[in-house]
Amino acid sequence: MEKYVFPDGGSSAYISSRQNGKVASAAKLSNKKYRDETETFLCEGVKLTLEAVRFGRITDAFILEEKAEELCWIAAAARSAGADVTVLSSSAFDKITTESSPQGIISVSRFPLSHKKWDGRLPDDFILMLDSIRDPGNLGSILRGACAFGRDTVILHRCADPYGPKAVRASMGALFKTRLIAADNGVDFISAVNLAGRRSIAAALDESSLTLGNFDIKEDDCVVIGNEGHGISEEIISECSYRLRIPMTEKTESLNAAAAAAVILWEYRSKKI
């Protein structure tokens, strides 16, 4: 196998062929089934690669040959974290990347250890539950917002894959800092919240809806954000004990899921809950 020597003296394997097994395996991570089988996903770009290094989840780093000298420093960081660093020809790199304007580095990361299925226990503090968020960009943006506003746990019910390229890109590293809990049965989860004597609040328009900013919020509230087009499912919304509306002008009827989540998360943050 050919070798590439970096300016700092470090070296790595060099691959030029798109048919190489290592390249083909990385390219398959654009497929959810393969991500689930291997419990790994792609992190494209400098920032996401550094997050994978920082949290000790990186396994491989692929660097575009034309950018190798410029990215020598991040290759060294990846090697120091135990990653296998490989320099690729532009043809081989293009087979893996999902970006239209790639930065010249793609890493493979293991799933964060904090991401699990719901086991019947509830987080002690504020809960953000996402019901059927299907747009990966929206999902990633919501996770980024949750991280920005200090919310460490997000419940996912029938949502897009958080490890898909668009969701990972939109999350900007929040995946590594947020505990994701997959709830197969959303009604059961809300029922558990209610049985614990906590408030379950659906972000949905209703004549009896609470208006954000005009009611006392509690540190153990559970707020549900619904699907971009259809909102929260009828089964879940009927199980919730309250409805919540965001006050807006008459010029628009609603916000998209990511914007609504950000406004609600900010309100809870501003009250220092």
Beta strands, then each sheet from edge to edge (+ up, - down):
strand 1: 2-5
strand 2: 11-15
strand 3: 40-44
strand 4: 58-64
strand 5: 84-88
strand 6: 105-110
strand 7: 116-117
strand 8: 127-131
strand 9: 153-157
strand 10: 179-182
strand 11: 200-203
strand 12: 210-211
strand 13: 222-225
strand 14: 242-245
sheet 1: 1+ 2- 5- 4- 6+ 3-
sheet 2: 7+ 10+ 9+ 8+ 13+ 11+ 14+ 12+
end
